[in-house]
Amino acid sequence: MMMADLKTKHEMKRLIPVFFTIVLVLQATNVCGQTVANMQKLDGVVHVKHASGAIEMGHDGFEVVVGDIITTENESSVMLFFTDNSQLALRSGSIFQVKAFHYDEAKPAEDNLAISLIKGGLRTLTGFIGKRGNRDAYRLESATATMGIRGTDYTVRLCEADCQTDQEKNYLIAPLPSEVIGRIAELQGELSSVRTKGKTGAFEQFQAFFVNDELHVGSNSHALLIMTDGTRILLLADSVLKINQYFYEQAAPQSGHLVLELIQGGARIVSGQINDSAPENFQVLTKLATLVSNDRENLAIDIKCGQTGKAGCDGEQSVKVRHGKVLVNSANLSLPAAQDASVLLAGSNSAPVLAEKVTVSDNDDELVPENVPVDMKVLFGMDNRSVPTGLYAAVNDGRIVLLQSGNVMEINKGESGFAPEESAIPLKLSITPAFLDYDPQLSYVNFVRGLCE
């Protein structure tokens, strides 16, 4: 379950913020009684214990001050809106404390926000603290590990036996909070990504990808991509594919849509649930043509650009239908093609014509995407895997730095990490577990977006 590639303290030394090496001290500007946040969207029973020892019942509009310890009872939840526009949602059965807070719009270098998760789980969207001035100003503490946060949306859970119970529940595949739309199920050789937002670089097996990712496969390489609706894309050597559009929710597959753009090389594509429910919303683009599914029947197509399958997709290209039906639209003409048909486009402004059988690679019989065994529940964190106790963190956007006993690990969008209860080494997880991705109280929190832009 746990990912390799743990970076040692020496390797990550440049990432260790100053605040990791000092004892947290409440700043003098944290005046006793100063309101730092207020409660909203309270559901159920929430208690607040003040530094004086007094206990009050929380309610919408309740003013939270530094030192307050907030407890959400079973089947209860609450959101906190901080004065720097940070937003934080607490799930049921949680205990949380605001340990330090300082925000002055005119003095970003003095920003300070320290919070502590004592039990349970939370999800937060950072405000101005953590997005400006002092990069080390925002941190989360627990008994297991410490996290440094910079401009992010993240989920944290302190797991006891409750996480194992949640992991074993039957979750639906729904849009994930991190906007993950698929994962690399198999990788031979090199795969990299160019993104409009977020991390750009080399991929590993099981790594997540997102809408607008442009995926580049190296020479003598291939990669099998699995989307959350079950669509499979086998990218061949020297190929480039962009994910232009994607949306899928298992509870409403008819509202799903998928638009892929093959820019270079070749691909073997097998449709999933989107095609089964709304075939007109399943499309593959190249510079010359638009391929649209023409039936709810499972679609399997091969596309090759150029004679070798390594050329750009603005010249000659061929399409082979291995199963199902597709419309090949080019030069204002539409050509239907069914199982075992092959279509040729000679170049720019050329009409699609039926052709003799084509191949996309020298080992067509070996690289068949539908023949690769894939367990969707394992790939998307939904299996009944064992859940060790400790701190789990998943990044929905931005990045966090996880510290445990001097060992540091960076976690980026779509990734998750784990700080074991009885270990000094944080670990990166290959798959974000279901109890984080599909938490019914935290995955679909209605944050107010854009407050800090």
Secondary structure, 3 states (H helix, E strand, C coil): CEECCCCCCCCCHHHCCHHHHCCCCCCCCCCCCCEEEEEEEEECCEEEECCCCCEEECCCCCEEECCCEEEECCCCEEEEEECCCCEEEECCCCEEEEEEEECCCCCHHHCEEEEEEEEEEEEEECCCECCECCCCCEEEECCCCEEEEEEEEEEEEEECHHHHHHHCCCCCCCCCCCCCCEEEEEEECCEEEECCCCCCEECCCCCEECCCCEEEECCCCEEEEEECCCCEEEECCCCEEEEEEEECCCCCHHHCEEEEEEEECEEEEECCHHHHHCHHHEEEECCCCEEEECCCCCCEEEEEECCCCCCECCCCEEEEEEECCEEEEECCEEEEECCCCEEEECCCCCCCEEECCCCCCCCCCCCCHHHCCCCHHHHCCCCCCCCCCEEEEEEEEEEEEEEECCEEEEEECCCEEEEECCCCCCEEECCCCHHHHCCCCCCCCCCCCCCCC
